[in-house]
Amino acid sequence: MKFGVVVFPGSNCDRDIHEALVNDLQQESEMLWHKDSDLSQFSTEDCIILPGGFSYGDYLRTGAIARFSPIMGSVIEFARNGGNVLGICNGFQILCESHLLPGALLRNAQQQFVCKNIFIKNDEELVYKVPVAHGEGRYYADEKTLDALENSEQVLFRYCDEKGNVSASANPNGSARNIAGICNLNRNVFGMMPHPERACSAALNNIDGRKIFNKLFSLVLESV
């Protein structure tokens, strides 16, 4: 599997994810400039990553301008042809703006930027400690969409406490049903607000991000 990390004006986590992939996870990765649109070097077994940051300064709405970058037309086509796409934080917002994932990311319920370590768990009840850093991370969708996500097992991660309890107090932004990450129905497009790339280095005393990436990689391989 090869990875391509898209760099938008205002991205600030592109190097973080690239370094985590190459140095901590021993994966092949290359940087992709947002004005380029050629993804012919990638197959559907590979993965394009939309990193965190503040693409285009978050003007208009988070991810709203990045969605129209030249490369996004190719990313949308890549995903629709079965290619794998992962959006982290601002990347998740861009995926929702591009309609590759349902719902939207709204202003945090407390109307403040949140930057701290939190806990999330997956459908296997495994708990991970991982950082968040966002002002518009509150996942929202209507009840019909939320029910569809639940019924199709598209909710990948939920905010929880250290013991895995899902509660309002463990939710850092007010996301509906404590949702921290989802995938599409075909399970080849993934989005999450937490930053696993910031929890991959032993020097940071937290490598739970590696476990999250390995879980995502396994989901990708299952879809191939």
N, C-alpha and C positions, 0 to 999 in steps of 0.2 A: 504494500500500500504506500502510495506517495501522497504528500500533502502540499497544497498551495495556499499560502496565507495572503489574503487580499489586503493591500495598504490603501486606505482612503485618506484624504486630507483630514487631519484631526485624529486619526487612529493613534492610540498610545500604548496598545498592548500587543501590537503585531510582532515586535521583537521578543516579547515575553513568551508568546506561544511558539514562535519559531525556535527559540533557545530551548524551551521545555521539550519540544518534539525531538530536536536533534541531540541535545546533550543528556537529557534525563530519560527519554523514551527510545533513543537510538532509531529514530525514524527519518526518512528522507523528506526534506521540506524545502520549498523555494518561495520567495516573495513575489507577489503579483501586484503590479501597479494598477490602480483603478481605471486608468484610461486605456489600458490594454483590454482586448476582448478575445484573444486567442487562447482557448483552453485545449487545443488539440493534443497537447503533450500529456493530458490526463485521460485515463480510462474510467469507466463506471466503477471500477474497484478502488479508485482513489478518492480523496476527500478534499474539498475546498473549504477553507475556514475563514469566516468573517469575524475579525477580532473585536475586542472591546476598545472603547475610546469615545471620542466625541466627533464623529464624522461630520464634516462640514459645519462644525461648531454647534451641532444640534439645532440649527436654525429651522424655523417653521415647526418642526416636530422631530423627535429623535428618529433617525433613520430615514426620514422622508425624502431628503435630497440624495443621499447615498443610493437609495433604491433605483435612481435614474442614472447612476454612473454607467459608463460604457460596459464595464465588465459584468454588471449585474444582469444584463440581457443574456450573456453567455452562461452565467451561473444559474439563472432560472431555467434555461434550456438544458443545461447539464443535469440539474436536479430532475427535471421532467423526463429525461432519458434514463433515469435510474442512478445517476451519479450521487455520491454522498456529499452532504453539505452540513457543516456545523457552525452555528452562530453563538458567540459568547458575549453576553452583556449587550453592548451596542450592536453586535452581530445578530443577536436574537431579535432586537428591535427592527433591524433591517429585514430580517426574514419575515417578520409579521407584516411590515409595510409592503413587502414584495408579494404577499399572499402565498408564500411557500409554507407558512405555518398560520394557523387560525389565531384569532384574538389580537390583543394589543398590549403594549406596556405603557402604563400611565404613571403620572407623578406619584411618588411614594405617599402613602396615606398620611404620614406625619409631616409632609411638605418639607422634608429636609433630606439632604444627601446623607447616605449611610455608607460607612466604610469600616468594616470590622470582620472578624471571623464569625461565621455562623455554622449551623449544622444542617445537613440535608440527608434524606434517606431515599433509597430506591425501592422498587417493588419487592425486593428480597429482604427488606428491613435492615439493610446494611447502612450504618450511619457514617457520614464523612464530615470532617471539619474542613471548611474551605472559605476563602474570603469573598466578600461582596463589596462593590464600590459603585454605587449608582444613585441617581436622583429620580429616575423614571423606570422603576423596576417592578411596579405593581401589575402583575398579570391580570388581565381582564378579558372575559368572553361572556356571552350571554349564557343563560342556564342550559339551553339546548346544546350549545357547543361544548360546554363543560361536561355535560352528561355523556355526550358522544366521545369525548376524550377519555373519560373514565371507562366507558363500556368497551372501547377499543384498546384499552391499556396503552394509551399514548402519553400518559403522565409518567415521566421518567424519574423526576425528583420532587420531593416536597420538603419545605422548611420544617424543622423539628428541633427539639432540644437535644442535649448530649446523650440522653437515654433513648431517643427515637420517638418521643411523644410529640405528636402533631397538635399544636395549640396556637392560639392567637398571639401569645407572648413570645413564641418562637419565630413568628413571622416578621421579618425585618422591614417589610414594605406594604403589607396589607394585601398581598396577592390573593386572588380568589382561590379558595380551597387549599391554601398554602403551597400553591404550585410554583416550583422553582425551575422546572425544565420539562419540555414536551418534545414529541416527535410527530411527524406527519403519519398519515394512515399507511403509507408504503414503507415507513421506517427507514428512510434514507436521508431525511432532513431533520436535524436536531437543533434545538435551541435551549439555552439556559442562561440565567442571570449571574450565578456565581462564577468565580474565576478559578477553575482547576489548574490553569497554567501557573498560578501563583502559589501552588501547593505541590510542587513537583521536586523541589531541590531539598536534599538533606540539610543543606546549609541554612535553610529556613525553618528547620525543625518540624516540618510537616510534609509528608509525601502522600497524603490522601488523594491529591490531584492525580497521581499516577494511577491509582485504583479506579478513579472515575473515568480516565481516558481508556484504560484497559477494558472497562465495562462497555464504553461507547464503541470501542474497536470491535468488541465481540458482537455487538448489535449490528455493526456494519457488515461484518463477515457473514452473519446469519442471513442478511438481505441479498448477498451476492449470489 
